[in-house]
Amino acid sequence: MLKITLAELFIRGILEGFFVFLLVCAICKCKIQLKPYILSSLLYVALTYTIRMLPINFGVHSILVLMAIVLLAVLINKASVLSAIKAALITFLLLFALEAANVYIMQLIYGDFFIDVMKNPIIKSLSSLPSVFLLGIIGTFWYRKSVKKHIKNGDNDGNTGQEMGA
């Protein structure tokens, strides 16, 4: 079980949810529509919190969260299944890499006190924000490059290369 405290949920989780779905929309080339974007981001946060509270083996929660991202992207953001799978995998791999780099830097900064620092949920959450902000920066650039270019070329839905019917 990878328990998340409420402090971690509010300090990091909600922000991460919005940045994860920003990148998912960018990779899927879905134009962000406010209501579906907010709904899918908040559902992602709630599902992640719930899944991490389950008494399951390490790693299984990651697979379940990946499946949740794909389902939310397809059902709420109207992404194609294949692009949603690709987006979920790329987003997760990028997030894991950014978190690994962040943990490495925190170990360098905190040294022998790293374990003690990670026991405090507020300091842990605040210390992990650089990886979340980097995900947001990458997602913003990716969205601006891919989606804006796609929309400029006349594709409004961004998913299949065809206009959506009225």
trRosetta pair geometry for C-beta under 8 A, 3 or more apart (Angstrom, degrees):
i j d omega theta_ij theta_ji phi_ij phi_ji
1 52 7.3 96 -172 165 65 58
1 53 6.8 16 -158 -162 109 29
1 54 6.9 -163 -113 87 88 35
1 55 5.3 -37 -64 -106 112 53
1 56 7.3 100 -82 34 61 51
2 52 4.6 -73 81 -158 91 99
2 58 7.2 96 -50 -114 109 78
2 61 6.0 -118 27 32 122 164
3 52 6.7 147 -104 139 20 98
3 53 6.4 59 -114 -107 69 64
4 8 4.9 -123 -168 85 85 127
4 9 5.6 102 137 -60 118 87
4 13 6.7 83 172 -71 146 133
4 48 7.8 40 -8 128 158 90
4 49 5.7 -103 62 -126 134 74
4 52 5.2 58 -13 97 106 144
4 53 7.5 -82 29 -59 83 82
5 8 4.8 99 55 6 77 100
5 9 7.0 -134 100 -6 43 88
5 121 4.1 -31 43 -131 147 161
6 9 5.2 -50 -147 34 38 118
6 10 6.3 25 159 -10 70 106
7 10 6.3 -63 -147 43 27 99
7 11 5.8 13 163 -8 67 116
7 121 4.5 114 69 119 125 120
7 122 5.2 -71 169 -77 144 72
7 125 6.0 -144 133 -11 89 149
8 11 6.2 -58 -128 46 25 101
8 12 5.6 -30 -172 36 64 112
8 13 6.3 78 131 -32 68 105
8 121 5.2 -95 -43 -170 95 105
8 124 6.8 -27 -94 93 109 109
8 125 4.7 -162 -113 -81 62 116
9 12 7.5 -68 -113 58 7 72
9 13 4.1 -29 -149 21 47 147
9 14 7.1 64 158 -31 64 83
9 45 7.1 103 -162 179 90 107
9 49 5.7 33 -111 -99 123 128
10 13 6.8 1 -34 41 18 101
10 14 6.3 9 -139 -4 39 119
11 15 7.8 -40 145 8 37 120
11 122 6.9 133 -43 -136 159 60
11 125 3.8 80 87 147 137 141
11 126 6.5 -67 176 -61 141 64
11 129 7.5 -85 154 -70 96 109
12 15 6.1 -79 -159 47 33 106
12 16 5.7 29 157 -23 75 116
12 125 4.6 -142 -24 -153 112 92
12 128 5.8 12 -110 86 147 115
12 129 6.5 -133 -103 -82 92 71
12 132 6.0 -164 -152 -50 87 154
13 16 5.7 -59 -144 37 26 111
13 17 6.4 32 157 -25 64 104
13 45 5.1 104 152 -145 101 103
13 48 6.9 -174 -150 86 108 129
13 49 6.6 43 -156 -66 155 104
14 17 5.6 -49 -152 28 32 116
14 18 6.9 27 154 -13 63 101
14 41 7.9 67 -166 148 62 105
14 42 7.6 6 -133 -107 87 70
14 45 5.5 19 -97 -109 53 157
15 18 6.1 -57 -155 36 33 106
15 19 6.4 23 153 -11 67 111
15 129 7.6 18 86 -131 154 89
15 132 5.5 70 112 159 114 139
15 136 7.5 -52 169 -59 95 133
16 19 5.8 -62 -144 44 32 107
16 20 5.9 38 157 -26 69 106
16 45 7.5 127 72 -97 87 92
16 95 7.8 78 -158 -137 110 131
16 132 5.0 -87 -83 -127 82 116
16 135 7.3 41 -134 70 72 149
17 20 5.8 -50 -142 32 26 112
17 21 6.6 12 162 -5 61 107
17 41 4.3 112 139 -179 98 78
17 42 6.5 95 140 -80 152 28
17 44 4.6 156 -141 82 98 110
17 45 3.9 -55 -63 -54 148 97
17 48 7.4 -150 -86 13 100 136
18 21 6.3 -64 -149 44 28 100
18 22 6.3 37 151 -27 64 105
18 37 7.9 55 -139 158 77 96
18 41 4.6 37 -87 -154 55 147
18 136 7.8 26 100 -106 92 107
19 22 5.3 -46 -144 30 35 117
19 23 6.6 31 157 -14 64 102
19 132 6.1 146 30 -176 156 77
19 135 4.7 94 145 109 133 105
19 136 4.0 -82 -115 -79 123 78
19 139 5.4 171 -168 13 74 152
20 23 6.1 -61 -157 39 29 105
20 24 6.3 29 148 -20 66 109
20 41 7.3 145 60 -125 89 79
20 44 6.1 -156 80 152 134 158
20 69 7.0 -99 155 -117 122 122
20 91 5.7 90 -154 174 77 136
20 95 7.0 0 -100 -68 96 142
20 135 7.2 -6 -73 155 56 137
20 139 8.0 -123 -91 -84 10 149
21 24 5.0 -45 -135 38 42 116
21 25 6.1 46 160 -20 68 101
21 37 6.1 152 129 -156 130 72
21 40 5.2 137 -124 106 146 109
21 41 4.6 -114 19 -81 143 84
21 44 6.3 -167 -49 -8 111 152
21 72 7.6 -75 -103 121 115 128
21 73 7.7 -174 -131 -87 85 86
21 77 7.4 -180 -163 -60 107 145
22 25 6.0 -56 -151 37 26 108
22 26 6.4 28 149 -21 62 108
22 32 7.3 -6 -120 -86 66 140
22 37 7.9 52 -79 -158 62 118
22 136 6.7 55 56 -132 150 64
22 139 3.9 86 106 153 107 136
22 140 6.7 -10 158 -65 138 57
22 143 6.0 -70 175 -45 86 140
23 26 5.4 -52 -146 35 35 115
23 27 6.2 30 158 -16 68 104
23 87 7.2 160 126 -170 76 95
23 90 7.6 -141 153 105 115 100
23 91 4.8 138 103 -108 126 105
23 94 7.2 -137 -174 66 160 147
23 135 6.6 -73 -36 177 140 88
23 138 6.7 22 -100 102 119 94
23 139 3.7 -92 -65 -105 79 104
23 142 6.3 52 -131 61 72 142
23 143 7.6 -109 -98 -48 36 97
24 27 6.0 -56 -146 38 28 106
24 28 6.1 15 158 -5 65 114
24 30 7.9 -5 122 31 75 123
24 69 6.4 -152 -98 -176 146 108
24 73 5.3 -120 164 -95 130 126
24 77 7.3 127 118 46 113 168
24 79 7.4 -100 156 -39 96 162
24 84 7.2 31 -171 -137 108 67
24 87 4.4 95 -142 150 66 128
24 88 6.7 29 -114 -73 111 58
24 91 5.6 -27 -68 -49 79 151
25 28 5.9 -63 -138 50 28 103
25 29 8.0 -145 166 29 55 3
25 30 4.4 -92 -147 66 78 99
25 31 7.7 -53 -179 100 115 4
25 32 5.2 62 160 -76 163 86
25 37 6.9 -14 -55 -110 150 103
25 73 7.9 -163 -72 -131 58 98
25 77 6.2 -125 -94 -161 91 146
25 79 7.7 -139 -111 -69 52 124
25 87 8.0 94 -26 -157 18 152
25 143 6.5 29 95 -110 96 112
25 147 7.1 11 139 -72 90 144
26 29 7.5 20 178 -75 28 40
26 87 8.0 146 67 -133 61 115
26 139 5.7 179 -2 -161 142 67
26 142 4.0 89 152 113 147 101
26 143 3.7 -96 -92 -75 108 67
26 145 8.0 56 -165 52 112 81
26 146 5.5 107 -177 50 76 124
26 147 6.0 -96 -123 -25 59 111
27 83 6.9 171 126 179 83 88
27 86 6.4 -152 155 110 124 94
27 87 3.7 158 84 -110 129 92
27 90 5.7 158 -112 62 156 140
27 91 7.0 -125 -2 -47 145 96
27 142 6.9 -6 -60 154 67 137
27 146 7.4 59 -98 70 25 168
28 73 6.2 171 -49 -175 158 124
28 77 7.1 97 83 122 154 128
28 79 3.9 -42 -164 -130 150 128
28 80 7.2 174 -153 33 101 71
28 83 4.3 111 -125 137 76 119
28 84 6.0 24 -93 -77 130 58
28 86 8.0 145 -81 69 70 97
28 87 4.9 -39 -45 -49 89 149
28 158 6.9 87 124 125 71 110
28 159 6.5 -5 165 -107 95 78
29 83 7.2 -72 25 -166 88 151
29 146 5.6 -108 -94 147 85 110
29 147 5.6 167 -144 -95 57 70
29 150 4.8 98 -160 -43 117 173
29 155 7.7 10 152 109 125 130
29 158 3.6 -154 135 178 81 102
29 159 6.6 178 82 -75 92 36
30 73 7.7 -170 -11 -163 153 89
30 77 5.1 61 156 164 167 109
30 78 6.7 142 -130 72 124 78
30 79 5.2 -79 -53 -79 131 91
30 147 7.3 -38 67 -111 30 121
30 157 7.3 -27 -127 171 66 60
30 158 5.0 -177 -92 81 25 128
30 159 6.2 31 -87 -66 82 91
31 147 6.1 141 -93 -170 56 119
31 151 6.1 84 -87 -81 116 125
31 156 6.6 -43 -10 179 145 57
31 157 7.0 -107 12 -137 104 24
31 158 5.5 154 -26 -10 73 130
32 37 4.8 37 -162 -74 93 143
32 143 7.3 8 -25 -155 121 137
32 147 7.6 33 -12 179 83 168
33 36 5.0 49 76 30 101 107
33 37 6.2 170 72 -18 45 97
34 37 5.8 -68 -143 39 21 112
34 38 6.2 14 166 -14 64 110
35 38 6.1 -57 -143 38 26 105
35 39 6.1 25 160 -17 63 112
36 39 5.6 -58 -141 42 30 112
36 40 5.9 25 163 -15 68 109
36 76 4.9 160 -158 160 95 88
36 77 5.3 142 148 -91 125 58
36 78 7.6 -30 -161 -2 164 91
37 40 6.2 -57 -142 39 23 104
37 41 6.2 22 158 -18 61 112
37 77 7.2 69 -83 -99 58 106
38 41 5.8 -58 -145 38 28 111
38 42 6.2 19 162 -11 65 110
39 42 6.2 -62 -145 41 24 102
39 43 6.1 22 159 -15 64 112
39 76 5.7 -149 98 -157 114 140
40 43 5.7 -55 -140 41 29 111
40 44 6.2 39 155 -27 63 104
40 72 4.4 127 -147 167 97 114
40 73 7.0 89 -159 -77 146 45
40 76 4.4 175 -72 91 105 144
40 77 5.6 -14 -43 -41 162 103
41 44 5.6 -52 -152 30 28 116
41 45 6.8 28 151 -18 62 102
42 45 5.6 -48 -150 33 37 113
42 46 6.4 35 152 -16 66 105
43 46 5.6 -54 -144 40 34 110
43 47 6.0 32 157 -17 68 109
43 68 7.9 -155 134 175 94 109
43 72 5.8 171 90 -113 124 129
43 76 7.4 158 32 -37 146 159
44 47 6.0 -58 -142 41 25 107
44 48 6.1 27 158 -21 63 109
44 68 6.6 138 -122 129 65 115
44 69 6.5 47 -119 -95 114 72
44 72 6.0 -98 -67 19 89 173
45 48 5.9 -56 -145 36 26 111
45 49 6.3 26 156 -18 62 108
46 49 5.8 -56 -149 37 28 111
46 50 6.3 24 155 -16 64 110
47 50 5.7 -57 -144 40 31 110
47 51 5.9 30 159 -19 68 109
47 65 7.0 145 120 -119 103 69
47 68 4.5 170 135 -156 151 154
47 72 7.9 -148 11 -49 151 129
48 51 5.9 -54 -140 38 27 109
48 52 6.2 21 161 -15 63 111
48 65 5.4 49 -106 -120 82 118
48 68 7.4 -160 -60 77 66 153
49 52 6.2 -62 -148 38 24 106
49 53 6.7 23 154 -21 60 109
50 53 5.8 -61 -155 32 31 111
50 54 7.3 45 148 -37 62 95
51 54 5.8 -39 -163 5 40 117
51 61 5.0 134 142 -147 103 88
51 64 4.8 -179 -144 104 136 130
51 65 5.7 -170 76 -65 159 83
51 68 7.2 -125 -39 -26 145 145
52 61 5.4 72 -94 -158 60 148
54 61 6.9 165 53 -93 106 99
56 60 4.4 -101 148 78 124 136
56 61 6.1 148 75 -54 120 80
56 64 7.9 83 69 -13 165 140
57 60 5.0 88 65 -10 77 119
58 61 7.6 -44 -142 16 36 102
59 62 5.6 -47 -159 25 43 115
59 63 7.0 40 149 -15 68 100
60 63 5.8 -53 -157 35 40 111
60 64 6.4 37 149 -17 69 106
61 64 5.6 -57 -148 40 35 111
61 65 6.1 34 154 -20 68 106
62 65 5.8 -54 -145 38 30 109
62 66 6.3 35 153 -22 63 105
62 92 7.1 107 -170 -160 101 136
63 66 5.6 -50 -149 34 32 115
63 67 6.5 33 152 -18 63 104
64 67 5.6 -52 -150 36 33 112
64 68 6.4 37 149 -22 64 104
65 68 5.4 -50 -148 34 36 116
65 69 6.5 41 151 -23 65 99
65 92 7.8 133 102 -103 108 123
66 69 5.7 -50 -151 31 32 112
66 70 6.6 31 152 -16 64 104
66 88 5.1 111 -158 155 76 125
66 89 7.1 45 -146 -77 123 60
66 92 5.9 -27 -93 -50 100 154
67 70 5.7 -53 -150 36 34 112
67 71 6.3 32 153 -17 67 108
68 71 5.8 -56 -145 40 31 110
68 72 6.1 28 158 -16 66 109
69 72 6.0 -59 -145 40 27 108
69 73 6.1 26 157 -19 64 110
69 84 7.4 176 127 177 78 92
69 87 7.6 -141 147 103 117 92
69 88 4.1 141 98 -117 127 111
69 91 7.0 -156 -171 67 157 138
69 92 7.7 -158 13 -50 161 106
70 73 5.9 -58 -146 37 27 110
70 74 6.2 18 159 -12 64 111
70 81 7.3 45 -177 -152 107 66
70 84 4.6 110 -143 134 67 112
70 85 5.5 27 -114 -82 125 60
70 88 5.0 -59 -60 -29 80 152
71 74 6.0 -61 -144 41 27 105
71 75 5.7 4 168 -1 67 118
72 75 6.3 -62 -127 49 23 96
72 76 5.2 -19 -172 22 65 120
72 77 7.0 49 138 -1 69 101
73 76 7.2 -49 -99 53 11 83
73 77 5.0 -42 -151 49 50 121
73 79 4.3 -27 157 34 97 133
73 84 3.8 163 94 -130 130 112
73 87 6.4 154 -129 73 166 135
73 88 7.0 -137 -2 -55 143 100
74 77 7.5 7 -26 57 10 77
74 78 7.4 37 -169 -122 35 17
74 79 5.6 -82 -86 65 48 78
74 80 7.5 -7 -113 161 88 10
74 81 5.7 27 -102 -90 134 64
74 84 5.0 -74 -53 -27 86 167
78 157 6.9 -79 118 -163 126 111
78 159 6.4 -103 129 -45 83 154
79 83 5.3 -121 175 88 105 108
79 84 4.4 128 102 -66 125 97
79 87 7.0 -53 177 14 161 147
79 159 5.7 -172 -137 -115 44 114
80 83 4.6 76 61 17 93 105
80 84 6.7 -161 86 -11 42 89
80 159 5.0 143 -27 -179 90 102
80 160 6.3 116 -60 -73 126 81
81 84 5.7 -60 -147 36 27 112
81 85 6.4 28 156 -20 64 104
82 85 5.8 -51 -148 33 32 110
82 86 6.4 31 154 -15 64 107
83 86 5.5 -52 -145 41 35 113
83 87 6.0 37 154 -22 67 108
83 159 6.7 -156 38 -146 150 74
84 87 5.6 -53 -141 38 30 112
84 88 6.2 32 157 -21 64 105
85 88 5.9 -54 -146 34 28 110
85 89 6.5 23 157 -14 63 108
86 89 6.1 -62 -151 39 28 107
86 90 6.2 22 158 -14 66 111
87 90 5.9 -57 -142 41 28 107
87 91 5.9 28 159 -19 65 111
88 91 5.9 -57 -143 39 25 111
88 92 6.2 23 159 -17 63 110
89 92 5.9 -57 -144 39 27 108
89 93 6.2 24 160 -16 64 109
90 93 5.9 -57 -145 39 28 108
90 94 6.1 26 157 -17 64 110
91 94 5.9 -59 -147 40 27 110
91 95 6.1 25 156 -18 64 110
91 135 8.0 69 -158 -156 81 116
92 95 5.7 -56 -143 38 29 110
92 96 6.2 29 158 -18 65 106
93 96 5.8 -54 -146 37 29 110
93 97 6.3 29 155 -18 64 107
94 97 5.8 -56 -147 37 30 110
94 98 6.3 27 156 -16 65 108
94 135 6.6 126 125 -116 110 90
94 138 6.7 -146 178 105 142 159
95 98 5.8 -55 -144 40 30 109
95 99 6.2 29 156 -18 65 108
95 131 7.3 91 -158 155 61 111
95 135 5.8 26 -98 -99 79 138
96 99 5.7 -56 -144 39 29 110
96 100 6.2 32 155 -22 64 106
97 100 5.7 -52 -146 34 30 112
97 101 6.5 29 155 -16 63 104
98 101 5.8 -53 -148 38 32 110
98 102 6.2 34 151 -21 64 108
98 131 3.9 136 139 -154 100 94
98 132 8.0 149 125 -51 136 28
98 134 5.2 -174 -141 82 132 127
98 135 5.8 -149 39 -56 169 90
99 102 5.4 -53 -145 37 33 115
99 103 6.3 35 155 -20 67 103
99 128 7.0 9 -129 -152 88 105
99 131 4.8 99 -81 174 51 167
100 103 5.8 -51 -146 35 30 110
100 104 6.4 34 152 -21 62 105
101 104 5.6 -53 -149 35 32 115
101 105 6.4 29 154 -16 65 105
101 131 7.0 147 65 -98 89 105
102 105 5.9 -56 -149 38 30 108
102 106 6.3 31 152 -19 65 107
102 127 7.6 137 166 144 108 77
102 128 6.0 89 138 -135 147 59
102 130 5.5 164 -116 75 112 103
102 131 3.9 -79 -35 -45 143 115
103 106 5.5 -53 -145 38 32 112
103 107 6.4 37 153 -23 65 102
104 107 5.8 -52 -152 32 29 113
104 108 6.8 29 150 -17 62 103
105 108 5.6 -52 -153 35 36 113
105 109 6.3 31 151 -17 67 106
105 130 7.8 -48 71 75 146 152
106 109 5.6 -56 -144 40 35 109
106 110 5.7 6 167 4 72 114
106 114 6.3 113 131 -131 91 103
106 117 7.4 -150 175 97 114 143
106 127 5.4 73 -111 169 131 126
107 110 6.5 -62 -125 52 23 90
107 111 7.3 85 173 -85 53 22
107 114 5.0 10 -115 -98 63 154
108 111 7.4 10 -176 -66 22 64
110 113 4.8 -111 176 77 93 86
110 114 4.2 129 93 -80 122 66
110 117 5.0 -87 -136 -3 155 149
111 114 6.6 -166 78 -32 20 93
113 116 5.0 -58 -166 47 70 115
113 117 5.7 76 135 -29 87 101
114 117 5.7 -58 -149 35 29 112
114 118 6.4 25 156 -18 65 108
115 118 5.9 -58 -149 36 30 110
115 119 7.0 38 150 -29 61 100
116 119 5.8 -49 -159 19 36 116
116 120 7.7 27 150 -13 61 98
117 120 6.3 -61 -166 31 40 104
117 123 5.5 -107 -169 122 80 133
117 124 6.9 141 140 -74 73 71
117 127 6.9 62 152 -31 122 160
118 124 5.2 77 -142 -101 50 113
119 124 7.7 170 42 -48 14 124
120 123 4.2 43 93 26 119 110
120 124 6.0 168 83 -18 58 89
121 124 5.4 -56 -138 41 29 116
121 125 6.1 31 161 -21 65 107
122 125 5.9 -54 -147 35 27 109
122 126 6.3 22 156 -13 63 108
123 126 5.8 -56 -143 42 31 108
123 127 5.9 31 157 -20 66 111
124 127 5.9 -59 -145 39 24 110
124 128 6.4 16 158 -16 61 112
125 128 6.0 -64 -148 37 28 105
125 129 7.2 51 151 -47 60 90
126 129 5.8 -29 -162 -9 37 119
127 130 7.9 -36 172 7 43 98
128 131 5.9 -44 -177 33 69 110
128 132 6.7 68 132 -19 80 105
129 132 5.3 -60 -148 40 45 113
129 133 5.9 43 157 -20 78 104
130 133 5.8 -55 -143 39 31 109
130 134 6.3 33 157 -20 65 105
131 134 5.7 -51 -146 36 32 113
131 135 6.5 38 151 -22 62 102
132 135 5.6 -51 -154 32 33 114
132 136 6.6 35 147 -19 63 104
133 136 5.4 -51 -151 36 37 116
133 137 6.4 39 151 -21 67 102
134 137 5.5 -49 -145 35 35 112
134 138 6.3 34 155 -16 66 105
135 138 5.8 -55 -146 40 30 109
135 139 6.1 31 153 -20 64 110
136 139 5.6 -54 -142 39 29 113
136 140 6.2 32 157 -22 64 105
137 140 5.8 -52 -147 33 29 112
137 141 6.5 24 156 -12 63 106
138 141 6.0 -58 -149 40 30 107
138 142 6.0 28 155 -18 66 112
139 142 5.7 -57 -141 40 28 111
139 143 6.0 30 159 -21 65 108
140 143 5.8 -55 -145 36 26 110
140 144 6.3 24 157 -17 63 107
141 144 5.8 -56 -147 37 29 110
141 145 6.2 23 158 -14 65 110
142 145 6.0 -61 -147 40 28 107
142 146 5.9 -2 169 5 68 115
143 146 6.7 -67 -131 49 21 90
143 147 5.1 -14 -169 16 65 124
143 148 7.5 79 140 -19 62 89
144 147 7.3 -36 -87 49 10 89
144 148 5.3 -1 -167 -1 48 131
145 148 7.0 -13 -78 41 2 100
145 149 6.2 -5 167 -11 47 121
146 149 6.1 -68 -149 39 19 108
146 150 6.1 17 158 -20 62 113
147 150 5.5 -55 -143 37 31 113
147 151 6.1 28 159 -16 67 106
147 158 6.0 -9 -130 -117 82 148
148 151 5.9 -54 -144 39 29 108
148 152 6.1 35 153 -25 62 108
149 152 5.6 -54 -147 34 29 116
149 153 6.7 25 154 -17 62 106
150 153 6.0 -60 -156 35 30 108
150 155 5.1 -61 169 66 85 116
150 158 5.0 79 123 -117 144 89
151 154 7.8 115 178 -19 34 9
151 155 6.6 -100 -96 70 35 64
151 156 6.6 59 -130 -109 82 43
151 158 6.9 -32 -63 -70 79 104
154 163 7.8 -54 152 -69 86 101
155 158 5.8 116 124 -80 107 44
155 161 5.7 -61 -115 -136 139 39
155 162 7.4 25 -132 7 95 10
155 163 7.2 -137 -133 -73 51 58
156 163 5.9 48 27 -130 107 74
156 164 6.4 -98 85 17 108 94
157 160 6.8 7 89 25 123 83
157 162 7.5 -8 41 79 122 56
157 163 7.1 130 -2 -149 102 30
157 164 4.4 101 -54 -36 131 111
